[in-house]
């Protein structure tokens, strides 16, 4: 990538953040619209889960492919294609006549979305090459997540109450088109000096693993955990995982380079991303249903109620980016783990839903924690890795986020459906959601413990050793013993 002026670099950052904004805004706004969509389309709890998980599942399955493809054929080219597909998918979603069509069109959106976030992060990584400047840029990137969380419920609630849930997808159209035109004009093309070749077998194994696991979790409350269909999909997921662990180390240029995981900070960032975004997905899903179906709030009123959480995320995300740039990721991760776990415990042990002051306290704690966690995940994932591998490293981090969201919605939705079991939400919701809140608290504790374990001196030494291996031997992974 050619050297850019400071002003041009900031413009590239702004364009990349526009793509993140529409992807994140779409998901947070959609959560508020779930009850309205359920009423119009006649969806069950599982149907609502699929409107979210169909998107995150496809996204998670294709992110690494998109990252490596962008490194190989050109990041700007893939980024532009993603903007076109995402915008087209948004238009189709707004016209969906039934639940099945909506789920299918959400998958079209996801194909485009898979080409946006990891590729944009790769562009940012290659644009901001100085570590401190890069950390600040990633902090801004994380702040956009906060903006989407703050604006998503409000914009979604306002559109649902005034126009209808379909209008949520219309917001993506002008932003997507503007980002496309600006990309064509201002974002320079770049690619890795030596990108990896396609890995179709690895890609199919990833799709089989994530798809089978998600289907089994979402459909198990209805079909039964021991039904032949659920056992078949669970067995497929296990087989696909084993296939990845056996097949990928034997490839010279695998889809998932398992050598990345020799770095303790990178492995920790992956686990933390899954846990943090599982907590977020479950948190939004449970609260949306509670506020509208139990308390009887409108979509806009529910969005306003969740504003404290969104506002804290918005404020803390850029602060965390600056903190990571100046002091490293440890403090941000510890604060995030403590506050997210405390929020879950507040709801699980003290039934915070039943008291408005406690409810808002739980929202503030969770927003603070989630705002602190995103910047260290991203920065840790890409720092220490050679710039030539930035696309794939960023894609693994983004994949971990989407896998976390997918599993969070699937598991929390399944637990909630099992607890309600066809009874009235108003009568059973608080008790039925208690296990879900303990799961969210457990995710916060995992962030705390893994963050403490993988941000110390020995972990940093493992990251330096991993980076040195890539620089000395970038493609030497031809034997089964390459990963230990």
GICORGI-V653789 format. One record per residue. N is the residue number from 1. RES is the residue in one small letter. PHI is phi in whole degrees, -180 to 180 (999 if undefined). PSI is psi in whole degrees, -180 to 180 (* if undefined). Layout:
BEGIN
n & res & phi & psi
N & RES & PHI & PSI
N & RES & PHI & PSI
END
This chain:
BEGIN
n & res & phi & psi
1 & x & 999 & 132
2 & x & -65 & 153
3 & x & -68 & 131
4 & x & -111 & 155
5 & x & -70 & 162
6 & x & -59 & -41
7 & x & -65 & -41
8 & x & -66 & -38
9 & x & -63 & -41
10 & x & -65 & -36
11 & x & -67 & -41
12 & x & -61 & -43
13 & x & -59 & -44
14 & x & -63 & -41
15 & x & -65 & -44
16 & x & -63 & -39
17 & x & -67 & -29
18 & x & -62 & -40
19 & x & -66 & -40
20 & x & -65 & -38
21 & x & -61 & -48
22 & x & -69 & -34
23 & x & -68 & -46
24 & x & -72 & -41
25 & x & -61 & -39
26 & x & -60 & -44
27 & x & -71 & -44
28 & x & -70 & -38
29 & x & -68 & -36
30 & x & -66 & -34
31 & x & -58 & -42
32 & x & -66 & -28
33 & x & -85 & -6
34 & x & -56 & -48
35 & x & -61 & -39
36 & x & -66 & -41
37 & x & -65 & -41
38 & x & -61 & -41
39 & x & -68 & -44
40 & x & -73 & -39
41 & x & -97 & -4
42 & x & 67 & 42
43 & x & -89 & 151
44 & x & -90 & -179
45 & x & -59 & -43
46 & x & -62 & -38
47 & x & -63 & -41
48 & x & -65 & -39
49 & x & -60 & -41
50 & x & -69 & -30
51 & x & -63 & -29
52 & x & -90 & -48
53 & x & -75 & -25
54 & x & -61 & -37
55 & x & -72 & -54
56 & x & -67 & -30
57 & x & -67 & -50
58 & x & -64 & -41
59 & x & -58 & -50
60 & x & -62 & -37
61 & x & -69 & -30
62 & x & -108 & -6
63 & x & -62 & -44
64 & x & -68 & -37
65 & x & -62 & -43
66 & x & -64 & -42
67 & x & -63 & -46
68 & x & -70 & -36
69 & x & -64 & -41
70 & x & -64 & -40
71 & x & -61 & -31
72 & x & -87 & -49
73 & x & -102 & -10
74 & x & 127 & 126
75 & x & -72 & -41
76 & x & -64 & -40
77 & x & -62 & -47
78 & x & -68 & -39
79 & x & -61 & -44
80 & x & -63 & -42
81 & x & -61 & -41
82 & x & -63 & -41
83 & x & -63 & -41
84 & x & -64 & -48
85 & x & -67 & -40
86 & x & -65 & -43
87 & x & -66 & -42
88 & x & -63 & -44
89 & x & -61 & -37
90 & x & -63 & -42
91 & x & -62 & -43
92 & x & -65 & -40
93 & x & -60 & -38
94 & x & -67 & -18
95 & x & -106 & 4
96 & x & -60 & 127
97 & x & -84 & -19
98 & x & -153 & 175
99 & x & -63 & -42
100 & x & -61 & -42
101 & x & -66 & -40
102 & x & -61 & -44
103 & x & -62 & -43
104 & x & -64 & -42
105 & x & -72 & -30
106 & x & -63 & -33
107 & x & -69 & -36
108 & x & -63 & -45
109 & x & -54 & -44
110 & x & -66 & -36
111 & x & -59 & -44
112 & x & -67 & -42
113 & x & -61 & -32
114 & x & -64 & -22
115 & x & -92 & 1
116 & x & -101 & -68
117 & x & -61 & -52
118 & x & -67 & -35
119 & x & -70 & -41
120 & x & -62 & -42
121 & x & -64 & -37
122 & x & -65 & -40
123 & x & -62 & -44
124 & x & -62 & -44
125 & x & -61 & -38
126 & x & -85 & -14
127 & x & -88 & -43
128 & x & -103 & 95
129 & x & -91 & -22
130 & x & -78 & 128
131 & x & -54 & -45
132 & x & -67 & -41
133 & x & -66 & -39
134 & x & -64 & -43
135 & x & -61 & -39
136 & x & -67 & -41
137 & x & -62 & -40
138 & x & -68 & -32
139 & x & -63 & -41
140 & x & -62 & -44
141 & x & -55 & -46
142 & x & -65 & -33
143 & x & -63 & -30
144 & x & -64 & -34
145 & x & -61 & -41
146 & x & -64 & -41
147 & x & -60 & -45
148 & x & -65 & -37
149 & x & -69 & -36
150 & x & -73 & -44
151 & x & -82 & -31
152 & x & -57 & -57
153 & x & -61 & -37
154 & x & -70 & -50
155 & x & -64 & -44
156 & x & -61 & -46
157 & x & -63 & -42
158 & x & -63 & -44
159 & x & -69 & -41
160 & x & -64 & -44
161 & x & -72 & -30
162 & x & -99 & -36
163 & x & -119 & -46
164 & x & 135 & 163
165 & x & -64 & -25
166 & x & -64 & -28
167 & x & -65 & -20
168 & x & -59 & -39
169 & x & -76 & -21
170 & x & -67 & -29
171 & x & -59 & -33
172 & x & -69 & -24
173 & x & -66 & -55
174 & x & -66 & -37
175 & x & -67 & -43
176 & x & -62 & -43
177 & x & -66 & -42
178 & x & -63 & -44
179 & x & -63 & -37
180 & x & -64 & -47
181 & x & -64 & -41
182 & x & -67 & -36
183 & x & -63 & -46
184 & x & -59 & -36
185 & x & -85 & -38
186 & x & -119 & -23
187 & x & -86 & 120
188 & x & -75 & 153
189 & x & -76 & 145
190 & x & -152 & 155
191 & x & -153 & 163
192 & x & -73 & 144
193 & x & -58 & -36
194 & x & -144 & 94
195 & x & -88 & 161
196 & x & -79 & 154
197 & x & -77 & 162
198 & x & -61 & 152
199 & x & -131 & 79
200 & x & -63 & -35
201 & x & -66 & -45
202 & x & -61 & -40
203 & x & -63 & -43
204 & x & -66 & -37
205 & x & -66 & -40
206 & x & -63 & -45
207 & x & -62 & -43
208 & x & -64 & -41
209 & x & -63 & -55
210 & x & -69 & -42
211 & x & -65 & -46
212 & x & -67 & -42
213 & x & -64 & -45
214 & x & -65 & -44
215 & x & -60 & -44
216 & x & -62 & -42
217 & x & -70 & -44
218 & x & -70 & -42
219 & x & -88 & -12
220 & x & -61 & -40
221 & x & -59 & -29
222 & x & -90 & -48
223 & x & -79 & -23
224 & x & 100 & 135
225 & x & -65 & -23
226 & x & -106 & 12
227 & x & -69 & 150
228 & x & -56 & -37
229 & x & -65 & -46
230 & x & -66 & -41
231 & x & -64 & -36
232 & x & -63 & -46
233 & x & -69 & -37
234 & x & -64 & -42
235 & x & -63 & -38
236 & x & -63 & -41
237 & x & -63 & -44
238 & x & -64 & -43
239 & x & -64 & -41
240 & x & -65 & -39
241 & x & -63 & -46
242 & x & -63 & -38
243 & x & -61 & -41
244 & x & -63 & -44
245 & x & -67 & -30
246 & x & -87 & -42
247 & x & -80 & -45
248 & x & -61 & -42
249 & x & -63 & -20
250 & x & -85 & -11
251 & x & -87 & 143
252 & x & -66 & -41
253 & x & -131 & 82
254 & x & -79 & 162
255 & x & -63 & -48
256 & x & -109 & 107
257 & x & -80 & 103
258 & x & -68 & -12
259 & x & -66 & -26
260 & x & -54 & -37
261 & x & -79 & -1
262 & x & -71 & -21
263 & x & -82 & 117
264 & x & -61 & -43
265 & x & -61 & -39
266 & x & -66 & -46
267 & x & -62 & -42
268 & x & -63 & -41
269 & x & -62 & -37
270 & x & -65 & -48
271 & x & -65 & -43
272 & x & -63 & -41
273 & x & -61 & -44
274 & x & -61 & -48
275 & x & -67 & -46
276 & x & -65 & -42
277 & x & -81 & -24
278 & x & -64 & -43
279 & x & -62 & -43
280 & x & -63 & -48
281 & x & -59 & -45
282 & x & -68 & -39
283 & x & -61 & -50
284 & x & -66 & -40
285 & x & -64 & -49
286 & x & -65 & -45
287 & x & -68 & -36
288 & x & -61 & -47
289 & x & -67 & -40
290 & x & -64 & -50
291 & x & -64 & -37
292 & x & -92 & -39
293 & x & -89 & -28
294 & x & -99 & -51
295 & x & -81 & -15
296 & x & 76 & 23
297 & x & -75 & 155
298 & x & -74 & 170
299 & x & -61 & -41
300 & x & -67 & -43
301 & x & -61 & -41
302 & x & -65 & -41
303 & x & -62 & -40
304 & x & -65 & -37
305 & x & -63 & -34
306 & x & -87 & 3
307 & x & -60 & -38
308 & x & -57 & -41
309 & x & -64 & -47
310 & x & -65 & -41
311 & x & -64 & -42
312 & x & -66 & -38
313 & x & -63 & -43
314 & x & -61 & -42
315 & x & -75 & -41
316 & x & -81 & -26
317 & x & -61 & -52
318 & x & -67 & -33
319 & x & -62 & -41
320 & x & -64 & -39
321 & x & -60 & -43
322 & x & -68 & -38
323 & x & -65 & -42
324 & x & -63 & -40
325 & x & -66 & -32
326 & x & -98 & -31
327 & x & -128 & 0
328 & x & 91 & 176
329 & x & -84 & -13
330 & x & -60 & -51
331 & x & -63 & -42
332 & x & -60 & -43
333 & x & -67 & -40
334 & x & -65 & -44
335 & x & -62 & -43
336 & x & -62 & -46
337 & x & -63 & -45
338 & x & -63 & -48
339 & x & -73 & -38
340 & x & -67 & -41
341 & x & -65 & -42
342 & x & -62 & -38
343 & x & -63 & -46
344 & x & -62 & -43
345 & x & -64 & -37
346 & x & -59 & -42
347 & x & -77 & -40
348 & x & -73 & -44
349 & x & -94 & -27
350 & x & -118 & 7
351 & x & 49 & 58
352 & x & -61 & -22
353 & x & -60 & -31
354 & x & -82 & -6
355 & x & -130 & 120
356 & x & -59 & -44
357 & x & -60 & -43
358 & x & -66 & -37
359 & x & -58 & -49
360 & x & -67 & -35
361 & x & -62 & -44
362 & x & -62 & -40
363 & x & -65 & -43
364 & x & -63 & -45
365 & x & -62 & -44
366 & x & -68 & -41
367 & x & -62 & -40
368 & x & -62 & -47
369 & x & -65 & -45
370 & x & -70 & -33
371 & x & -64 & -34
372 & x & -78 & -23
373 & x & -87 & -25
374 & x & -72 & -44
375 & x & -62 & -46
376 & x & -65 & -30
377 & x & -61 & -53
378 & x & -66 & -46
379 & x & -64 & -42
380 & x & -67 & -36
381 & x & -66 & -39
382 & x & -99 & -22
383 & x & -76 & 143
384 & x & 88 & -14
385 & x & -94 & 146
386 & x & -59 & 146
387 & x & -60 & -29
388 & x & -65 & -24
389 & x & -103 & 14
390 & x & -61 & -39
391 & x & -63 & -45
392 & x & -70 & -42
393 & x & -62 & -43
394 & x & -66 & -35
395 & x & -67 & -37
396 & x & -64 & -42
397 & x & -64 & -44
398 & x & -66 & -39
399 & x & -61 & -41
400 & x & -61 & -39
401 & x & -63 & -48
402 & x & -70 & -36
403 & x & -61 & -42
404 & x & -61 & -47
405 & x & -61 & -44
406 & x & -59 & -49
407 & x & -68 & -37
408 & x & -61 & -48
409 & x & -65 & -41
410 & x & -65 & -49
411 & x & -70 & -48
412 & x & -64 & -42
413 & x & -63 & -40
414 & x & -66 & -43
415 & x & -63 & -43
416 & x & -67 & -44
417 & x & -63 & -39
418 & x & -67 & -36
419 & x & -73 & -40
420 & x & -73 & -48
421 & x & 50 & 52
422 & x & 82 & -4
423 & x & -87 & 176
424 & x & -68 & 134
425 & x & -60 & -43
426 & x & -59 & -34
427 & x & -86 & -29
428 & x & -121 & -8
429 & x & -63 & -47
430 & x & -60 & -47
431 & x & -68 & -40
432 & x & -67 & -29
433 & x & -87 & -8
434 & x & -59 & -46
435 & x & -60 & -35
436 & x & -62 & -40
437 & x & -69 & -34
438 & x & -65 & -36
439 & x & -63 & -43
440 & x & -63 & -41
441 & x & -62 & -40
442 & x & -63 & -37
443 & x & -62 & -41
444 & x & -63 & -41
445 & x & -64 & -37
446 & x & -65 & -42
447 & x & -58 & -44
448 & x & -62 & -52
449 & x & -70 & -46
450 & x & -68 & -38
451 & x & -62 & -42
452 & x & -66 & -38
453 & x & -72 & -36
454 & x & -106 & 17
455 & x & -122 & 12
456 & x & -90 & -177
457 & x & -59 & -42
458 & x & -65 & -35
459 & x & -66 & -41
460 & x & -65 & -36
461 & x & -65 & -38
462 & x & -66 & -33
463 & x & -67 & -41
464 & x & -66 & -39
465 & x & -64 & -40
466 & x & -65 & -44
467 & x & -62 & -39
468 & x & -65 & -38
469 & x & -63 & -41
470 & x & -65 & -40
471 & x & -71 & -36
472 & x & -80 & -32
473 & x & -146 & 69
474 & x & -65 & -26
475 & x & -126 & 14
476 & x & -82 & 87
477 & x & -147 & 43
478 & x & -86 & -14
479 & x & -111 & 160
480 & x & -66 & -24
481 & x & -88 & 12
482 & x & -67 & -25
483 & x & -114 & 124
484 & x & -118 & *
END
